[in-house]
Amino acid sequence: MCDKLVCVCVCVFVVCKALLENIVLAIENGGQRLPVTSELGYTREQAEAIHRLKHAKDDYQRLGLHYDASRYVVTNLFTVAYC
């Protein structure tokens, strides 16, 4: 039981530390967004595309379509994107 409690406390500490560091960085940067950085070697455009895909509400947003797009446009973009 104590080992699990210690593990949880360490996890909470790490998350809180990261959160506070990001708050301090935002304040020091004048409230401006920090540039997107990645340790995985993604470019800024790739990181933004991943973010857009992960946070899209539906497939229309993932493909960048309007809700009134024709069936042909939807089919064509879906085929290009997923096949």
N, C-alpha and C positions, 0 to 999 in steps of 0.2 A: 504494500500500500504506500509506504514512504517513497519507494522508487518512482512510482507513477506520479506522486505529488511533486517530487523534485523535477521530474521531466516536464510536467505541466508548467511549473513555475519558471523553468528555464525558457520554455517556448514563449510564454507570456512576456518575459523580460526581453527576449530577442525582438519580438514584434513591437513592443513599446519603444525600445531603443531605436529601431528603424523608423518608426512613425515620428518620434521626436526629432531625429536627425533630418528627416524630410521637411518637417515644419520649420526648423531652424534654417535650412537651405532656402526655403521659399521666402522666409522673412529677409534673409540676407540678400536675396536676389530681387528685392523690391516687389514681391508678389507675382513676378513674371514666371511663366512656365519654364521649367528647366528643359534643356534639350534632351531628346530621347537618346539614351545610350543603351547599348546592349553588350553583354559579355559573350554573346553567342555569335557575333560577327554579322548581325543583320544591319542592313542600311536603314536610314531613317524612313525611307519610303516603304520598305518591307515591314518594319515595326509598326508603322501606321496602318498598313493594310491588314496585318494580323489583328491589331486592336479593333479596326472597323469590322472585321469578320466575326470576332469573338463577341462584340457588343451589339451586333445587328439584331433587330427584333424579329425579322423574318427573312425569307429567301429574296424577297423583292429588294430589301436593303442590302443584302449580301452581294447581289448582282448589280446593284446600282440602277434599278428599274423604277419607273413610276407605276403607280397602281393601275393606271389606265393603258398600260402597254398592250400592244396586240399579241395575239397568241404566237404569231410567227417570231416576233422579237424575243418573247420569253423563251420559246423553244430553242432558238438559235443561241442566245446567251447562255442558257442552261447547258446546252451541249458543249459549247466552247469551254465553259468554266469547270464542269464536273466530269467530262469524258475525255 
